[in-house]
Amino acid sequence: AHPFTISFCKIIVNSNNVENHRHWQCKEIHMQSPMIDWLRVDGQIAVNTVYKLENIDEEWPKICNIIGCKENTLLKLNNSIGTSYDYAVSILNDETIEILNEYYKEDFEIFDYDIKKV
């Protein structure tokens, strides 16, 4: 793994570094916080449904129905060639995978994502 990747993984899981980094929004929840932290209010999940961007084509009609808007086709702009997942995995090593698996463990479980094995 690239040295920056290892350093970055260690920064996001070390709260002492988070509060001193200019990109973090606040001490409790920051840009790289597990998604579940953004969905909690007073320790409880505050939403009924979570829609995944990777399923947006299938989810969009449901979203339109819920919010009462006309269903239009979503434009896909700035699509990357290949997959972001493949690239992300290619720059990780066993150490960074273990760090990320542990840090985002609850997200993987709640949102039903597979944990990459090392």
Salt bridges, closest charged atoms under 4 A:
GLU19 OE1 - LYS27 NZ 3.40
ASP37 OD1 - ARG40 NH1 3.52
ASP57 OD2 - LYS76 NZ 2.81
GLU59 OE1 - LYS62 NZ 3.24
GLU95 OE2 - LYS10 NZ 3.19
GLU106 OE2 - ARG40 NH2 2.33
